[in-house]
Amino acid sequence: QVQLVESGGGLVQPGGSLTLECVFSGSGFHFHTMNWYRQADGKQRELVATLTRDYSTNYSDSVKGRFTIFRDNGKNTVYLQMSSLKAKDTASYYCTARLLSDGYWGHGTQVTVSS
């Protein structure tokens, strides 16, 4: 059974940087497509970044050029490096793993961008 645990969230000032981590427990990490979603209070969930098993990436327009998703298969970990943070990036961030029809979610980590 796959488990995902996110960390690295916190309070950061506008313009600052933060890197989120998601540790994957289970087998076959390197086969999974990994995603980061976020959900702000009162808003719909948004797919922020995707990283496939062959290292293809995709980003939402709202974060393109500011966020980077990458993985370390040796550590079973996927990261979301965030820079030039804005107040509108404030949200709970969730890591997901997907392989064929199986999908898994972490419990999320809160990111608050505020001065």
C-alpha positions as CSV (number, residue, x, y, z in Angstrom):
1,Q,0.0,0.0,0.0
2,V,1.3,3.4,-1.0
3,Q,1.5,6.2,1.6
4,L,2.5,9.8,0.9
5,V,3.7,12.2,3.5
6,E,4.2,15.9,2.7
7,S,6.3,18.4,4.6
8,G,8.0,21.7,4.2
9,G,5.0,24.0,4.4
10,G,4.9,27.1,6.5
11,L,4.7,30.9,6.6
12,V,6.7,32.8,4.0
13,Q,6.8,36.4,3.0
14,P,5.7,37.5,-0.5
15,G,8.6,37.1,-2.9
16,G,10.1,34.3,-0.8
17,S,10.8,30.7,-1.5
18,L,9.8,27.4,-0.1
19,T,10.4,23.7,-1.1
20,L,7.9,21.1,-0.3
21,E,8.8,17.4,0.0
22,C,6.6,14.3,-0.4
23,V,8.0,11.0,0.7
24,F,6.5,7.9,-1.0
25,S,6.3,4.7,1.0
26,G,5.6,1.6,-0.9
27,S,6.9,-0.1,-4.0
28,G,7.5,1.2,-7.5
29,F,8.0,4.9,-6.8
30,H,9.8,5.4,-10.1
31,F,6.9,4.0,-12.1
32,H,4.4,6.6,-10.7
33,T,3.4,9.9,-12.1
34,M,3.7,12.4,-9.3
35,N,1.5,15.5,-9.0
36,W,1.2,18.5,-6.7
37,Y,-2.3,19.9,-6.2
38,R,-3.4,22.8,-4.0
39,Q,-6.6,24.0,-2.6
40,A,-7.2,27.5,-1.1
41,D,-10.1,28.2,1.2
42,G,-13.3,28.4,-0.7
43,K,-11.7,27.6,-4.0
44,Q,-11.5,24.6,-6.3
45,R,-8.6,22.3,-6.1
46,E,-6.0,23.1,-8.7
47,L,-3.4,20.8,-10.4
48,V,-0.2,22.7,-10.0
49,A,2.6,20.5,-11.3
50,T,3.0,17.0,-12.8
51,L,6.1,14.9,-13.2
52,T,6.0,11.6,-15.1
53,R,8.1,8.5,-14.8
54,D,10.2,9.7,-17.8
55,Y,10.7,13.1,-16.2
56,S,8.2,15.0,-18.4
57,T,6.8,18.0,-16.5
58,N,3.7,20.2,-16.8
59,Y,2.7,23.2,-14.8
60,S,-0.4,25.3,-14.4
61,D,-0.2,28.7,-16.0
62,S,-0.5,30.3,-12.5
63,V,2.9,28.8,-11.4
64,K,4.8,28.4,-14.6
65,G,8.3,29.9,-14.3
66,R,8.1,30.1,-10.5
67,F,7.6,26.5,-9.4
68,T,9.7,23.4,-10.2
69,I,8.8,19.8,-9.6
70,F,11.5,17.2,-9.4
71,R,12.1,13.8,-8.0
72,D,14.8,11.8,-6.3
73,N,14.1,8.1,-7.1
74,G,16.9,7.1,-4.7
75,K,15.0,8.7,-1.8
76,N,11.5,8.0,-3.0
77,T,10.7,11.7,-2.8
78,V,9.2,14.3,-5.0
79,Y,9.7,18.0,-4.4
80,L,8.0,21.2,-5.3
81,Q,10.4,24.1,-5.3
82,M,8.5,27.4,-5.1
83,S,9.9,30.8,-5.6
84,S,8.6,34.4,-6.1
85,L,5.7,33.4,-3.9
86,K,2.6,35.5,-3.9
87,A,-0.3,35.8,-1.5
88,K,-2.5,33.9,-4.0
89,D,-0.2,30.9,-3.6
90,T,-1.6,30.4,-0.1
91,A,-3.2,27.0,0.0
92,S,-3.0,23.5,1.3
93,Y,-0.6,21.6,-1.0
94,Y,-1.2,17.9,-1.7
95,C,1.1,15.3,-3.2
96,T,-0.4,12.5,-5.3
97,A,0.9,9.4,-7.0
98,R,-0.7,7.7,-9.9
99,L,0.0,4.5,-11.7
100,L,-2.6,3.2,-14.3
101,S,-5.9,3.2,-12.4
102,D,-4.4,3.5,-8.9
103,G,-4.1,6.9,-7.3
104,Y,-3.0,8.0,-3.8
105,W,-3.1,11.2,-1.9
106,G,-1.2,12.7,1.0
107,H,-2.7,14.6,3.8
108,G,-1.3,17.9,2.7
109,T,0.9,20.7,4.0
110,Q,-0.2,24.3,4.5
111,V,1.6,27.1,2.7
112,T,0.8,30.7,3.8
113,V,2.3,33.6,1.9
114,S,1.9,36.8,4.0
115,S,3.8,39.7,5.3
